[in-house]
Amino acid sequence: MDPLSPVALVIGAGDASGGAIARRFAQGGYTVCATRRSADKLLPLVEQIRAAGGQAHGFGSDARDEEQVIALVERIEREIGPIEVFVFNIGANVRSSILEETARKFQKIWEMACFAGFLTGREVARRMVPRGRGTMIFTGATASLRGSAGFAAFAGAKHALRALAQSMARELGPQGIHVAHLVVDAAIDTEFIQSNFPERYALKEQDGIVDPQHIAETYWMLHRQPRDAWTHELDIRPWMEKF
């Protein structure tokens, strides 16, 4: 393997959109470095990418831990190649009444959905800026734009992640780094939606929930934009979704 092959780092490469994003960038010729807290859960994704002729590596890493994040980025840059694409895709969508929310859970959701974005984004930006190029995409949600009943912690974290992405775009854009924030305002075709919201999942036949592969194509499109026409924020939703 060419040690200088460009890398797409996907933080939070889960079984749905994160995995689809990883596969799309591998298809586009990037060496994919995918992370989850458990490396074992990444084995099917890594094997799938390699079986299709792509290059992929899986890393077990806690994106909330500064030392682990620093070590991860250093290792990738040293052993695999320069990080050209960074995707932050950690969710932390947990429902709880404000009357029952605990301080620890509120903080944990913020750590997962926002603080981890800061830590990983900062370390990657430190590598991209000297090279004067790179794409950084942060995954947002409906909660990035409005808080719903029962989602105070999640909305607070996602609002903060959006603000982080805006600040980074204004600072790093003039230095050649494309920073984007993508709002996924919809249910995604996942096992969780199928099992817990069967009525919603039934809308799949009408294109009423989002296909993870179509989300991945949007990430690819954002990365491929010429720098005289960069998009910072883009929202994605099915045709029948209310907003």
PAZAPA-4460 file (N, C-alpha, C; in steps of 0.05 Angstrom, whole numbers, plus 32768, in hexadecimal, padded with zeros to 4 digits):
% residues 243
    n_x    n_y    n_z   ca_x   ca_y   ca_z    c_x    c_y    c_z   seq   type   mol
   8011   7FE8   8000   8000   8000   8000   8011   8019   8000     1      M     A
   800A   802D   7FF0   8018   8046   7FF0   8015   8054   800A     2      D     A
   802B   8059   8019   8028   8066   8033   801E   8083   8032     3      P     A
   801E   808E   801A   8015   80AA   8017   7FF9   80AC   800B     4      L     A
   7FEB   8095   8009   7FD0   8096   7FFE   7FBE   80A8   800F     5      S     A
   7FAD   80B8   8003   7F9C   80CA   8012   7F88   80BB   8023     6      P     A
   7F82   80C5   803A   7F71   80B8   804E   7F57   80C7   8052     7      V     A
   7F41   80B7   8055   7F28   80C2   805E   7F23   80B6   807A     8      A     A
   7F23   80C7   808E   7F1F   80BF   80A9   7F01   80C3   80B1     9      L     A
   7EF4   80AD   80B8   7ED8   80AE   80C0   7ED6   80A8   80DD    10      V     A
   7ECF   80BC   80ED   7ECC   80B9   810A   7EAF   80B1   810F    11      I     A
   7EAA   8099   8119   7E8F   8090   811D   7E84   8081   8105    12      G     A
   7E93   806D   80FC   7E8B   805E   80E4   7E78   8048   80EC    13      A     A
   7E60   804F   80F2   7E4C   803B   80FA   7E42   802A   80E3    14      G     A
   7E2D   801B   80E9   7E22   8008   80D5   7E11   8015   80C0    15      D     A
   7E09   802E   80C3   7DF8   803B   80B0   7E07   8050   80A0    16      A     A
   7E02   806A   80A6   7E0E   807F   8095   7E2D   8080   8098    17      S     A
   7E38   807C   80B0   7E55   807C   80B2   7E63   8067   80A1    18      G     A
   7E58   804F   80A1   7E63   803A   8091   7E60   8040   8073    19      G     A
   7E49   804B   806C   7E44   8052   8050   7E58   8068   8046    20      A     A
   7E5D   807B   8057   7E70   8090   8051   7E8C   8085   804D    21      I     A
   7E93   8072   805F   7EAE   8065   805C   7EB0   8056   8042    22      A     A
   7E9B   8047   803B   7E9C   8038   8022   7E9D   804B   8009    23      R     A
   7E8F   8061   800B   7E8F   8074   7FF4   7EAB   8080   7FEF    24      R     A
   7EB8   8087   8004   7ED3   8093   8001   7EE7   807E   7FF9    25      F     A
   7EE3   8066   8002   7EF5   8050   7FF9   7EF1   804B   7FDB    26      A     A
   7ED8   804C   7FD2   7ED2   8049   7FB6   7EDF   805F   7FA5    27      Q     A
   7EE1   8077   7FB2   7EED   808E   7FA4   7F0B   808E   7FA5    28      G     A
   7F18   8079   7FB0   7F34   8077   7FAF   7F43   807E   7FC8    29      G     A
   7F35   8084   7FDD   7F41   808C   7FF7   7F46   8073   8008    30      Y     A
   7F5C   8074   8017   7F5F   8061   802C   7F4E   8069   8044    31      T     A
   7F3C   8059   804C   7F29   8060   8061   7F34   8057   807C    32      V     A
   7F35   806A   808F   7F3A   8064   80AB   7F21   8069   80BA    33      C     A
   7F15   8053   80C4   7EFB   8055   80D1   7EFE   8050   80EF    34      A     A
   7EEF   805F   80FF   7EF1   805B   811C   7ED6   8057   8129    35      T     A
   7ED7   8047   813E   7EC1   8043   8151   7ECE   803E   816C    36      R     A
   7EBF   803E   8181   7ECB   8038   819B   7ED4   801B   819C    37      R     A
   7EC6   8009   818E   7ECE   7FED   818D   7ED8   7FE6   8171    38      S     A
   7EF1   7FDF   816F   7EFD   7FD8   8155   7EF0   7FBF   8149    39      A     A
   7EE8   7FAD   815A   7EDB   7F94   814F   7EC3   7F9A   813E    40      D     A
   7EB4   7FAF   8145   7E9C   7FB5   8136   7EA2   7FC0   811A    41      K     A
   7EBB   7FC7   8115   7EC3   7FD1   80FC   7ECC   7FBC   80E8    42      L     A
   7ED0   7FA3   80F2   7EDA   7F8E   80E1   7EC9   7F89   80C8    43      L     A
   7EAF   7F87   80CA   7E9F   7F82   80B2   7EA2   7F98   809D    44      P     A
   7EA3   7FB2   80A6   7EA6   7FC8   8094   7EC1   7FC7   8086    45      L     A
   7ED6   7FC3   8095   7EF1   7FC2   808A   7EF3   7FAB   8076    46      V     A
   7EE9   7F94   807D   7EEA   7F7D   806B   7EDA   7F82   8052    47      E     A
   7EC3   7F8F   8054   7EB2   7F95   803D   7EC1   7FA8   802A    48      Q     A
   7ECE   7FBC   8034   7EDC   7FCF   8023   7EF3   7FC1   8015    49      I     A
   7F02   7FB1   8024   7F19   7FA3   8018   7F10   7F8F   8003    50      R     A
   7EF9   7F81   8008   7EEF   7F6E   7FF5   7EE7   7F7B   7FDB    51      A     A
   7EDF   7F95   7FDD   7ED8   7FA4   7FC5   7EF0   7FB1   7FB7    52      A     A
   7F08   7FAC   7FC1   7F20   7FB6   7FB5   7F2A   7FD0   7FC1    53      G     A
   7F1E   7FD9   7FD7   7F26   7FF2   7FE4   7F3A   7FED   7FFA    54      G     A
   7F43   8002   8006   7F55   8001   801D   7F48   800D   8036    55      Q     A
   7F4A   7FFE   804C   7F3C   8007   8064   7F4B   7FFD   807D    56      A     A
   7F49   800D   8092   7F54   8005   80AC   7F40   800D   80C1    57      H     A
   7F3D   7FFD   80D5   7F2A   8002   80EB   7F3A   8008   8105    58      G     A
   7F31   801C   8114   7F3E   8023   812D   7F29   8025   8143    59      F     A
   7F2F   8018   8159   7F1F   801C   8171   7F29   8034   8180    60      G     A
   7F19   8048   8183   7F22   8061   818F   7F0A   8070   819B    61      S     A
   7F0F   807C   81B2   7EFA   808D   81BF   7F00   80A9   81B7    62      D     A
   7EEE   80B5   81A7   7EF2   80D0   819C   7EF0   80E5   81B2    63      A     A
   7EE8   80DE   81CA   7EE5   80F1   81E0   7EFF   80F3   81F0    64      R     A
   7F12   80E1   81EA   7F2B   80E0   81F9   7F41   80EE   81EA    65      D     A
   7F4C   8103   81F4   7F5F   8113   81E6   7F78   8104   81DE    66      E     A
   7F83   80F4   81F1   7F9B   80E5   81EB   7F97   80D1   81D5    67      E     A
   7F80   80C3   81D6   7F7A   80B0   81C1   7F77   80BD   81A6    68      Q     A
   7F6A   80D4   81A5   7F66   80E2   818C   7F81   80EB   8180    69      V     A
   7F92   80F6   8191   7FAD   80FF   8187   7FBC   80E8   817D    70      I     A
   7FBC   80D1   818B   7FCB   80BA   8183   7FC0   80AE   8169    71      A     A
   7FA5   80AE   8166   7F99   80A4   814E   7FA1   80B4   8135    72      L     A
   7F9F   80CE   8137   7FA6   80DF   8120   7FC4   80DD   8119    73      V     A
   7FD5   80DC   812D   7FF1   80D9   8129   7FF8   80BF   811B    74      E     A
   7FEB   80AA   8124   7FF0   808F   8118   7FE7   808E   80FB    75      R     A
   7FD0   8099   80F5   7FC6   8098   80DA   7FD9   80A8   80C7    76      I     A
   7FE0   80C0   80D0   7FF1   80D1   80BF   800D   80C4   80BC    77      E     A
   8017   80B6   80D0   8032   80AA   80CF   8032   8090   80BF    78      R     A
   801E   807F   80C3   801F   8064   80B9   800E   8060   809F    79      E     A
   7FFA   8071   809B   7FE7   806B   8085   7FE8   8081   806F    80      I     A
   7FE5   809A   8077   7FE6   80AF   8063   7FD9   80C9   806E    81      G     A
   7FDA   80DE   805E   7FCF   80F8   8066   7FB0   80F7   8066    82      P     A
   7FA5   8102   807B   7F88   8103   807D   7F7E   811A   806B    83      I     A
   7F70   8112   8055   7F66   8126   8043   7F48   812C   8048    84      E     A
   7F3A   8118   8053   7F1E   811A   8059   7F19   8112   8076    85      V     A
   7F0A   8122   8084   7F02   811C   80A0   7EE4   811E   80A2    86      F     A
   7ED8   8108   80AD   7EBB   8108   80B1   7EB6   8102   80CF    87      V     A
   7EA7   8114   80DC   7E9F   810F   80F7   7E82   8106   80F7    88      F     A
   7E7D   80EE   8100   7E62   80E2   80FC   7E57   80D5   8116    89      N     A
   7E5F   80DE   812D   7E55   80D3   8146   7E39   80DF   814C    90      I     A
   7E27   80CE   8154   7E0B   80D6   8158   7E04   80DF   8174    91      G     A
   7DFF   80CC   8186   7DF7   80D2   81A2   7DDA   80DC   81A4    92      A     A
   7DC9   80D1   8193   7DAD   80D9   8194   7D9E   80C9   81AA    93      N     A
   7D9C   80D5   81C1   7D8F   80C8   81D8   7D78   80DA   81E2    94      V     A
   7D61   80CE   81E5   7D49   80DE   81EE   7D47   80DC   820C    95      R     A
   7D40   80F3   8218   7D3B   80F4   8235   7D2D   810E   823C    96      S     A
   7D19   810C   824D   7D0C   8124   8257   7D1F   8136   8266    97      S     A
   7D1D   8150   8264   7D2E   8162   8273   7D2A   815E   8291    98      I     A
   7D12   8154   8299   7D0C   814F   82B5   7D1B   8137   82C0    99      L     A
   7D23   8125   82AE   7D31   810D   82B6   7D4E   810B   82AE   100      E     A
   7D57   811E   829E   7D72   811E   8294   7D86   8121   82AB   101      E     A
   7D9C   8112   82A9   7DB1   8113   82BE   7DC8   8124   82B3   102      T     A
   7DD7   812F   82C6   7DEE   813F   82BE   7E02   812E   82AF   103      A     A
   7E07   8115   82B8   7E1B   8104   82AB   7E13   80FD   828F   104      R     A
   7DF9   80F6   828A   7DF1   80EF   826F   7DF1   8107   825D   105      K     A
   7DE9   811E   8267   7DEA   8136   8257   7E06   813C   824E   106      F     A
   7E19   813A   8261   7E35   813F   825A   7E40   812A   8247   107      Q     A
   7E38   8111   824B   7E42   80FC   8239   7E39   8100   821C   108      K     A
   7E1F   8108   8219   7E15   810D   81FE   7E24   8124   81F1   109      I     A
   7E2A   8139   8201   7E3A   814F   81F6   7E56   8146   81EF   110      W     A
   7E62   8136   8200   7E7D   812C   81FA   7E7D   811C   81DF   111      E     A
   7E69   810C   81DB   7E68   80FB   81C3   7E62   810C   81AA   112      M     A
   7E4E   811D   81AB   7E44   812A   8193   7E52   8145   818D   113      A     A
   7E60   8150   81A1   7E6D   816A   819C   7E8A   816A   81A4   114      C     A
   7E91   8164   81BC   7EAC   8165   81C6   7EBE   8153   81B5   115      F     A
   7EB5   813B   81AE   7EC4   8129   819D   7EC9   8135   8181   116      A     A
   7EB6   8144   8178   7EBA   8152   815E   7ECF   8167   8160   117      G     A
   7ED1   8175   8176   7EE6   8189   817A   7F01   817B   817B   118      F     A
   7F04   8166   818C   7F1E   8159   818F   7F28   814D   8174   119      L     A
   7F17   813E   8167   7F20   8131   814E   7F24   8146   8138   120      T     A
   7F12   815A   8136   7F14   816F   8122   7F2D   817F   8126   121      G     A
   7F34   8186   813F   7F4C   8196   8144   7F65   8187   813B   122      R     A
   7F67   816E   8142   7F7F   815F   813C   7F82   815C   811E   123      E     A
   7F6D   8157   810F   7F6E   8154   80F2   7F75   816F   80E6   124      V     A
   7F69   8185   80F0   7F6E   819F   80E5   7F8B   81A7   80E8   125      A     A
   7F98   819F   80FD   7FB4   81A4   8102   7FC5   8197   80EC   126      R     A
   7FBC   8182   80E1   7FCB   8175   80CB   7FC4   8180   80B0   127      R     A
   7FAA   8188   80AC   7FA2   8192   8092   7FAC   81AE   808C   128      M     A
   7FAC   81BF   80A0   7FB3   81DB   809B   7FCF   81DF   808F   129      V     A
   7FE4   81D2   8099   7FFE   81D5   808C   7FFE   81CC   806F   130      P     A
   7FED   81B9   8068   7FEC   81B0   804C   7FDA   81C2   803B   131      R     A
   7FC9   81D2   8048   7FB8   81E4   8039   7FA1   81D7   802A   132      G     A
   7F98   81C0   8033   7F82   81B3   8025   7F75   819F   8039   133      R     A
   7F5D   8197   8031   7F4F   8182   8041   7F31   8188   8043   134      G     A
   7F22   8174   8049   7F05   8176   804C   7EFD   816C   8068   135      T     A
   7EED   817B   8076   7EE3   8173   8090   7EC5   8175   8090   136      M     A
   7EB7   815F   8096   7E9A   815F   8095   7E8F   8155   80B0   137      I     A
   7E7E   8164   80BC   7E71   815D   80D6   7E54   8156   80D1   138      F     A
   7E4C   813F   80DC   7E30   8136   80D8   7E1E   8143   80ED   139      T     A
   7E0A   8151   80E4   7DF6   815D   80F5   7DDC   814E   80F3   140      G     A
   7DC7   8158   8101   7DAD   814C   8101   7D98   8161   8104   141      A     A
   7D7F   8158   8104   7D69   816B   8109   7D6E   817C   8122   142      T     A
   7D7A   816F   8136   7D80   817C   814F   7D95   8191   814D   143      A     A
   7DA3   8192   8137   7DB7   81A8   8132   7DAA   81C3   812F   144      S     A
   7D90   81C2   8126   7D82   81DB   811F   7D6C   81E2   8132   145      L     A
   7D60   81CD   813F   7D4B   81D3   8152   7D49   81BD   8167   146      R     A
   7D44   81C5   817F   7D41   81B2   8195   7D25   81A8   8198   147      G     A
   7D22   818E   8199   7D07   8182   819D   7D03   8179   81BA   148      S     A
   7CEB   8175   81C2   7CE5   816C   81DD   7CF2   8151   81E1   149      A     A
   7D00   814F   81F7   7D0D   8136   81FE   7D29   8133   81F3   150      G     A
   7D33   8147   81E5   7D4E   8146   81D9   7D5F   815E   81E0   151      F     A
   7D5D   8167   81F9   7D6C   817E   8201   7D8A   8179   81FF   152      A     A
   7D93   8163   8209   7DB0   815D   8209   7DBA   8159   81EC   153      A     A
   7DAC   814A   81DC   7DB5   8145   81C1   7DB4   815F   81B0   154      F     A
   7D9F   816F   81B3   7D9D   8188   81A4   7DB3   819B   81AD   155      A     A
   7DB9   819C   81C7   7DCE   81AE   81D0   7DE9   81A6   81C4   156      G     A
   7DEE   818C   81C3   7E08   8183   81B8   7E09   8188   819A   157      A     A
   7DF3   8183   818C   7DF4   8186   816F   7DF4   81A4   8167   158      K     A
   7DE7   81B5   8177   7DEA   81D1   8172   7E07   81DA   8175   159      H     A
   7E14   81D0   818A   7E2F   81D7   818F   7E42   81CD   8179   160      A     A
   7E3C   81B4   816F   7E4D   81AA   8159   7E4A   81BB   8140   161      L     A
   7E32   81C4   813B   7E2D   81D6   8124   7E3D   81F0   8126   162      R     A
   7E3D   81FB   813F   7E4C   8214   8143   7E6A   820F   8140   163      A     A
   7E73   81F8   8149   7E8F   81F0   8146   7E97   81EF   8128   164      L     A
   7E86   81E2   8118   7E8B   81E0   80FC   7E8B   81FC   80EE   165      A     A
   7E79   820D   80F7   7E78   8228   80EB   7E92   8237   80F2   166      Q     A
   7E9B   8236   810B   7EB3   8244   8113   7ECB   8239   8104   167      S     A
   7ECD   821E   8101   7EE3   8212   80F3   7EE3   821A   80D6   168      M     A
   7ECB   821B   80CA   7ECA   8223   80AD   7ED4   823F   80A9   169      A     A
   7ECD   8251   80BB   7ED6   826D   80B8   7EF3   8271   80BD   170      R     A
   7EFE   8260   80CE   7F1B   8262   80D3   7F2C   8252   80BE   171      E     A
   7F22   823B   80B7   7F33   8229   80A7   7F2E   822B   8089   172      L     A
   7F16   8235   8081   7F10   8239   8065   7F25   8249   8056   173      G     A
   7F2C   8261   8061   7F41   8271   8054   7F5C   8263   8053   174      P     A
   7F5F   824D   8061   7F79   823F   8061   7F77   8225   8050   175      Q     A
   7F62   8224   8040   7F5F   820E   802D   7F50   81F5   8036   176      G     A
   7F44   81F7   804E   7F36   81E0   8059   7F18   81E3   8056   177      I     A
   7F0B   81D1   8049   7EEE   81D2   8045   7EE1   81C5   805D   178      H     A
   7ED3   81D5   806D   7EC4   81CB   8084   7EA6   81CC   807E   179      V     A
   7E98   81B5   8080   7E7C   81B4   807A   7E6D   81A7   8091   180      A     A
   7E53   81AF   8094   7E41   81A3   80A8   7E28   819A   8099   181      H     A
   7E23   8180   809C   7E0C   8174   808D   7DF6   816C   80A1   182      L     A
   7DDF   8178   809D   7DC8   8172   80AE   7DB7   815C   80A2   183      V     A
   7DB7   8145   80B0   7DA6   812F   80A7   7D8B   8131   80B7   184      V     A
   7D77   813C   80A9   7D5D   8142   80B6   7D4A   812C   80AE   185      D     A
   7D4E   8114   80B8   7D3E   80FE   80AF   7D44   80E5   80BF   186      A     A
   7D32   80D1   80BD   7D39   80B6   80C6   7D4A   80A9   80B1   187      A     A
   7D5E   8099   80BB   7D70   808C   80A9   7D69   806E   80A8   188      I     A
   7D6D   8062   8092   7D67   8045   808F   7D7B   8034   809F   189      D     A
   7D73   802E   80B8   7D84   801F   80CA   7D73   8009   80D8   190      T     A
   7D81   7FF6   80E4   7D74   7FE2   80F3   7D64   7FEE   810B   191      E     A
   7D6F   8003   8116   7D63   8010   812D   7D47   801B   8125   192      F     A
   7D46   8029   810F   7D2D   8035   8105   7D19   801E   80FE   193      I     A
   7D23   8009   80F2   7D12   7FF3   80EA   7D05   7FE6   8102   194      Q     A
   7D15   7FE2   8117   7D0C   7FD4   812F   7CFA   7FE5   8141   195      S     A
   7D01   7FFF   8144   7CF4   8010   8157   7CDF   8022   814C   196      N     A
   7CE0   8027   8132   7CCC   8039   8125   7CC2   802C   810B   197      F     A
   7CB4   8015   810E   7CAB   8007   80F6   7C99   8017   80E3   198      P     A
   7C88   8029   80EE   7C77   8039   80DD   7C88   804C   80CD   199      E     A
   7C9C   8057   80D9   7CAE   806A   80CB   7CBE   805A   80B6   200      R     A
   7CC7   8043   80BE   7CD8   8033   80AB   7CC8   802A   8093   201      Y     A
   7CAD   8027   8097   7C9C   801F   8080   7C9D   8034   806A   202      A     A
   7CA5   804C   8070   7CA6   8061   805C   7CBE   805E   8049   203      L     A
   7CCE   804A   804F   7CE5   8045   803D   7CDD   8040   8021   204      K     A
   7CC6   8032   801D   7CBD   802B   8002   7CB5   8044   7FF3   205      E     A
   7CB0   805A   8001   7CA9   8073   7FF4   7CC0   8087   7FF4   206      Q     A
   7CD8   807D   7FF9   7CF0   808E   7FFC   7CEC   80A2   8013   207      D     A
   7CE0   8099   8028   7CDA   80AA   803F   7CEF   80AA   8055   208      G     A
   7D03   8099   8053   7D1A   809A   8065   7D33   8099   8054   209      I     A
   7D49   80A3   8060   7D61   80A7   8050   7D72   808E   804E   210      V     A
   7D7B   8088   8036   7D8D   8072   8031   7DAA   807B   8038   211      D     A
   7DB8   806D   804A   7DD3   8075   8051   7DE6   8079   803A   212      P     A
   7DE2   8069   8025   7DF3   806D   800D   7DEF   8088   8000   213      Q     A
   7DD6   8092   8001   7DD1   80AC   7FF5   7DDD   80C2   8007   214      H     A
   7DDD   80BE   8021   7DEB   80D1   8033   7E09   80D1   802B   215      I     A
   7E14   80BA   8027   7E30   80B8   8021   7E37   80C7   8007   216      A     A
   7E25   80C5   7FF3   7E2A   80D3   7FDA   7E2B   80F1   7FDE   217      E     A
   7E1C   80FB   7FF1   7E1C   8118   7FF7   7E36   8120   8004   218      T     A
   7E41   810F   8015   7E5C   8115   8021   7E71   8116   800B   219      Y     A
   7E6F   8103   7FF9   7E82   8102   7FE3   7E80   811B   7FD1   220      W     A
   7E68   8123   7FCC   7E63   813B   7FBC   7E6F   8154   7FCA   221      M     A
   7E6B   8156   7FE4   7E76   816D   7FF3   7E95   816D   7FF1   222      L     A
   7EA1   8156   7FF3   7EBE   8155   7FF2   7EC8   815D   7FD6   223      H     A
   7EB9   8156   7FC2   7EC2   815B   7FA6   7EBC   8177   7F9C   224      R     A
   7EAF   8188   7FAC   7EA9   81A3   7FA3   7EC2   81B3   7F9E   225      Q     A
   7EC2   81C3   7F88   7ED9   81D5   7F83   7ED8   81EB   7F99   226      P     A
   7EEF   81F6   7F9F   7EF1   8208   7FB6   7EE5   8224   7FB0   227      R     A
   7EDE   8229   7F97   7ED0   8243   7F91   7EB2   8240   7F95   228      D     A
   7EA9   8228   7F9D   7E8C   8223   7FA1   7E88   820F   7FB8   229      A     A
   7E95   8214   7FCE   7E92   8203   7FE5   7E77   8207   7FF3   230      W     A
   7E6B   81F1   7FFC   7E53   81F2   800D   7E5C   81EE   802A   231      T     A
   7E53   81FF   803C   7E59   81FA   8058   7E43   81E9   8064   232      H     A
   7E29   81F0   8060   7E14   81E1   806D   7E00   81D7   8058   233      E     A
   7DF8   81BE   805B   7DE6   81B2   8048   7DD3   81A0   8059   234      L     A
   7DBA   819F   8052   7DA7   818E   8060   7D9D   8179   804D   235      D     A
   7D96   8162   8058   7D8D   814B   8049   7D74   8140   8056   236      I     A
   7D5F   813B   8047   7D47   812F   8052   7D36   8123   803B   237      R     A
   7D25   8110   8041   7D13   8105   802D   7CFF   811A   8024   238      P     A
   7CF4   8115   800C   7CE1   8128   8001   7CC9   812D   8012   239      W     A
   7CC1   8119   8022   7CA9   811C   8032   7CAE   8126   804F   240      M     A
   7CC7   812A   8056   7CCE   8133   8071   7CC5   814F   8076   241      E     A
   7CB9   8154   808D   7CB0   8170   8094   7CC8   817E   80A0   242      K     A
   7CCA   8198   809A   7CDF   81A9   80A6   7CD6   81C6   80A6   243      F     A
***
